[in-house]
Amino acid sequence: MGNWAGRSAADIAAAVREKRVTPREVAAEHLARIERYDGRIEAFRTVRAHAALAEADEVGARADLTELPLAGVPVAVKDNLAVRGEAHRDGSAATPDTPAAEDHVTVARLRAAGAVVVGLTNVPELCVFGTTEGPYGASRNPWDTTRTAGGSSGGSAAAVAAGFVPIALGNDGMGSLRIPAANCGLVTLKPGSGVVPAGIGNGDWFGMSENGPLATTVADLRLMLGVLAGQDFPAAEEPARRTIAVALRNPLPVAGVGRPYASAVRQAAGVLARAGHRVRRAEPPYPLTMGVSALKHWTAGTAVDAEGLDPARLARRTRVHAAIGRRFVGSVRTGTERERLRARLTPFLTEHDVLLTPALARRSPAAGPWHERGWLRNVLANSAYSPFTPPWNLTGWPAMAVPVGSLPSGAPAAVQLVGRPGTEAVLLDLAEELERSLPWGRTAPLGDWDGRPPGHV
């Protein structure tokens, strides 16, 4: 064994291409870590132990091995995307247990690039909520297992943070990449509309959902995003100086922002200002109806995804969410509200190149059986801690979460960067500047502690 678990995807791929390690050896080491620790984390719904080793052998025998950008890199896939030969259950007992005949296009691109799919990760039912739990397990934050990993890409984020895989595939319809990444100390990017193929559920939540990568370094994020998008996102040799708006106001005018997340924004703003960017305080003109609009789109997306499923097999919170959303499907489908929001926010992101906000308003809820709790309790818990992500699904603009600072418990805190359409590369460059100045812990040291951060009370 060469201690490949916990190494970056770029390091692993380079070693495989140079024949310093085989894809099987890399896969076996990651599978061993999953077997040892996932009982605590519950990142995976299903682990493809035998299939992954066979897949690794196939990668190792490829004639183009030395050209593969993800040669032998273990990857986890969110359980709402098709993996050939595996059922994708979308976190629900109501979905069919039928193996997929073909890979989703994003999975196919990862495999074509040499990645090895080790398993499908847990999600909340129909990927609705910002906590991940249900009939297949409750994904916990590897940095603090008393807390949920977040959602809905919670299992994928937990898998990366725990070192089970160096990168994972998830998607984001109201923050479902950024929320768990912020909880688990990862870097992620929700691409703008059309950058990465979507094809998520029944209509991509009216075009708001995007597939994207979860990683522990910006270099790995660039690498995986390039494979998913079919284009490169190279780092700028001489990054341009940007105008950055710093905003701390909660888009939902019902609560403030916790001190660790406000502090993270100030830290990040300081780093970017010292790097020569023009940084100033400016609040986006969020409409007062932002919360209502987000709720309508959120519930309507679930209503569409629940069509044809047996309501008796859905959790109560999901049934209520879908029932509320059915009355909004028609109006949401027109796209009128989203267009009005884009028109309102476009001048702000024309005046400023990038928006910097907290990624979350407060730490994630305690891990627990949220799927057994009432709908209102779930909605209030989600809205209280993750109000900063939904606006950018409604606009369809790129947004990312970047680890900055920490909570009193020692678990990670994070900021959000938002840009205009087509500025994914700009956001990645800024994230790289933050990474250089404020390096973060990449993998939770599961073997060295009891699952609680140092100093946890």
ABEGO torsion letter per residue (X at the ends): XAGABGBBAAAAAAAAAAGABBAAAAAAAAAAAAAAAAAAAGABABBBAAAAAAAAAAAAABAAAAABAABGBBBBBBAABBBBGBBBAGGBAABBBBBBABBBAAAAAAAAAGBBBAEBBBBBBGGABABBBEAAEBBBBAABAABBAEOAAAAAAAAAAAGABABBBBBBAAGAAAAAAAAAGBBBBBBBBGABBBGBEBGGGGGABBBBBBBABAAAAAAAAAAAAGBBBBBBABBBBBBBBBBABBABBABBBBAAAAAAAAAAAAAAAAAGBBBBBBBBBBBAAAAAAAAAAAAAAAAAAABGBBAAABBAAAAAAAAAAAAAAAAAAAGAAAAAAAAAAAAAAAABABBBBBABABBBBBBEBAAABBAAAAAAAAAAABAAAAAAAAAGBBBBBBBBEBBAAGBBBBBBBBBBBGAAAAAAAAAAAAAAABBBBABBBAAABAGBBBGBX
